[in-house]
Amino acid sequence: MRSSRLAIAFVALLGVVTVACAKSNTTSTQPTASPTPTTSIGQCVNNAGAQEPAAPKGVDFKTQLKQAGTLNIGSDNAYPPFESIPTGQKVPVGFDVDLYTEIAKRLGLTAKSTTTSFDGLFTSSLPTGTFDLGISAITIKETRKRTVDFTTPYFVANLSLAVDPSKNPTIKTIDDLTGQTVGVQSGTTSEDCAKALKVQGKLKDVKSYDTSTLSFDDLVAGRVAAVINDTPASVGIIATRTTIKITQIIETNEKYGFAISKNKPDLRVAVDNALKAMMTDGTYATIYKTWFKTEPPFKVPIE
């Protein structure tokens, strides 16, 4: 969301997704709510970096798979609506899940997801070949490019501030966090942003969690005053935590990509080509509308 047009579009999307995730069939006659206010913090604007991915080796991409016939996916699987495992089920569902399932199909493969540490995707599991791909609403970052490569971007997002007004009615923006503890997911841009705010003296402490859902659980319990997290995922998570409200959008210009080992460049190209084809033939938009109930507020393929 580098342009103001995209920022405005995504703020508008916030209201649409909130309704979609609540799965309400009731037509509201209430006036349209005011747009969620937006801010920007220099240290929080994402730098995707210019490092180029590893060059293809010119071999059959299937020779770079961990397991013949299978596209092994590593994900934290606790980030609705991108990926989550519903209670009582074993197989994840979500926007990302539908994307990689279709990509695997186009490549003549079967997708298999394994729940793993989000932060570990970049420090151990992908670099060592534990998985073929890391797909978990992953922001393309310069620091992550040091250990993994990325496909073309497939999503544009910003961060947001979520609070529980019943416990902290005076917290509405990041300027109200003085002396407070903020929850974030470990290894994320949310954590980067919260730590930047701490350095600026805008908050007291940052509490990091293995998953974003755990940070929201602590927000409900009153153990943190607010949560900073990717906006679309926050919308999905608070759909079942109705006391939580998103009070501010933090513009960070984030683009998500599929992460992959630098030792699998031909597989990256194959996945990338399938993803781009989905964006141009309408499949991506269809999947997007399934989960967000609206057309993508950004142009695809994303540059």
N, C-alpha and C positions, 0 to 999 in steps of 0.2 A: 504494500500500500504506500508506495513512495509518493504518489500524487495525491492531492487533496480529494480528487474525485473518488478514488478508491477508498480513501479513509471514510468519506461520507457514506459510500455505498455499504461498507462493512458495518458502520454504526446502524444503518437502516436494517441490515441483515440481522443484527442482534435481536431486534424485536421479532422478526419473522421466525428465527430459529427458536426463540424462547417458546413461542406458541407451538411450533412443530414438535419440540422435544417434550412438551407437556401433553402431547397427543390429545388436545382438546377438540371436541366436535361442536362446541358451542360458538355461535356467532356473536361477537361482542358488539354492543351498541354504545360503548363508552368512547369518549374522544381519544384520538391517538396520543400516546404518551410522548413527552418531549424526548428528543434524541439524547442518548447518554453522552455527557460531556467528554471531550477528548483532550489529552495533553501529550506533550512530547518531551522526552528527557534525552539529551545528547548522548550520554553514556549508555543508554538503552537501545539506541537505534542499531539494528543488526548490521554487521559487516560480513557479507558473504565471501569476501576475498576473491582474488583473481586466479588462484592456483588451478591449473588445468588438471583434469583427471588422467590417469595412466593411459597410455596409448594401447589400442587393441593389439593382440599378438597374432591375429590372423588365423585363429583356430576355431573350431566348432564350439560355440558357447556352452554346449551341453557337457563338454569335457571339463568345464570349470565348476560344475555343480557338485555340491557335497554328496548328493545321493542321486543316482540315475532316475530320471523321470519325475523328480520332485524339486519344487522350488521352496527351499527351507527359509522361513521368515522368523526373525527375532523381533519381539515386541513386548512392551510391558503390559499390554492388553488391559489397561485400566484407565482409558482415556476416551470415554464417550464424547461425541458420536463417532470418533475415528476408529477406535477398537475397544471392545470390552466383552467380557464373558458374562452373560446374564445369569442370575441366580438359578442354580439347578441345571445349568448347561455346561458343556465342556468345550464347545467350539465358539470362537469369538465372532462377533458381528460388528459391522460398522462401515463407514465410508472407505477407510483404508482397506478394509477386508474385501469389500466388493471390487475395489480397484485391482488389488494384487491377485484376486481370484480370476478376474477376467484376463489379466496379463499372462498368468500361468497358462490359462486355456489357449490363448493365442500362440503361446510358445510350445504347445503340445505337452505341457507339464501339469502336475497337480500341486496346488499350494498347500503347505503345511506350516501352521504357526506354532511357535513355542514361546511361552511366557518367560521373560528374562529381565534383567536389570536394564533400565534405560541408559543410564550413564555408562554401563559396561559395554554397550554396543560399540562405543568409540575407543575404549581403552583395552578391550580384550576380545570379546566374542567375534566381531566382524574382522578385525585384523588377523586373527588366528584361524579364520575359516569355520567357526562354529556354526554360522548361518550363511546362507547365500546373500540375503538382503536384510537390512534393518528397516522396518517400516512401522513408524510409531509417531506420526505427526512431527517429524524431525526437521528442525530449522537448519537450513544450510548456513554453516558458520565457517569463518576462516580457520578457527582453531580446530574444528572437527575435520577439515580438509587435510590436516597434517597426518591423520591416521586412516581416513576412509575417503572414498570418492562418492559423488552424488550423481543421480540422474538429473534430467531437466526438472525445474520446479513444477509442482503440481497443485500448489495451494498458496494463498496469500492470507496472512493473519496479523493481528496485533495482540498485545497483552491487554489485560484489564485488571481492575481492582475490585475484589468481591468482599463484602462485609455482611455482618448480621446486625441490622438496625435495631433489633430487639435488645441486643447486648451493648452495642456501641453506636448509638444514634448520632453521635457527633462526627463520626468518620465518614466522609463522603469523597475525599480526594487524597492523593498522596501527601498533600500539605497538612493533613490532619493526623499523620502517623507518628508524630513526635512522641517519643517515650514508649512506643508500642512495638510488639513483636509480630512479624509478618511470616506467614507460611508459604513455602514454595516447594516444587519438586526438585530433587537433587539433580545437578548436571544440566539444567535447562537454562534457557534465556531468561526465564522468570527469576531464577536464582541470581543470574548475573545482574539483572535490573535491581533486585532487592538489595544486593550487596552494594551496588553503586549508590543507592539511596542511603544506606547506612553510612557509607564513607562521607556523604554530604551532610550527615547529621539529621536526616529527615525521619529516621526511625531508630529504635533502640537495638533490635536484634533480628536476625533472620533464622528461622527454624526450617530445616530441609527434611523432606520426606522421600521415601522410595517411590511413591506414586502421588499424583495430584489428588486423587480421591481421599487419601489419608490426610492431606492438608485441609481439605474441606470438612472432613470429620472433626478435626480439631477446632476448626472455626465454629462449627455448630456447638461443640462442647465448651467453647469459650477459652480454649487454651492458646489461641492466637487471635489477634485483633482483626486481621484481614488476610486475604490470600491474593497473591499476584500469579496469574496463570494466563495461558492462551485463551483469548475470548471465545472462540467457537467451542472449545472443550469445556470451558467454565459454564457456558450456557447448557451444555449437555449434562454436566455434573449437578448443577443446582436445580435441574428439573425434578429431582427427587429429594431436594433439600430446600424446601419452599420458604424457609425463613431467610435464606441468603439472597442478596441482591448485588448485581453488578452496578457500581456507582460511577466508574470512570474508565474510559478506554485509554490505554497507554500506547501511543503510536510507536511501533518498533520496526516496521517494514520487513516482516519476516516472510520468508518463502520456504515451504517445505519441500523436501526431496527424499527419494529412496536412497539410503546409504548402502554402500557395498565395498567389499575388500578391494584394495588396490591390485590384488593378485587375480582379480576376476574381470578384467577390462572388457572382454568380448561378451560376457554375460551382461555387463552394464549396458553395452551398446544395444543388445537384443531387447532388454527390458525397456530401455529408453525409446527405442523405435516403436515398441508396442504401446507404450504410454502416449507418445505423440500421436500415433494413429487413432487412439481412443479419443484424444482431444479434438481431432479434426473430423472424425466421422460421427460425432454426436454421442458416443457411448459415455464419455466422461460427464457431459452435461446431464444425461439421464440419471446416472448414479448420483451426481451432486444433488439433483432435485429430489431424489428419493430420501436423502438424509437431511437436506436443509430447506426443502419445500420452496425453493426459488431458483432462478437461473444464477450461475456463477457471477458475482459482482466484479469479476476481473476477466480480462481477455485471455483465452487459451488458444494455442500453447503460450505459456507464461515465459517471458524473456528474462 
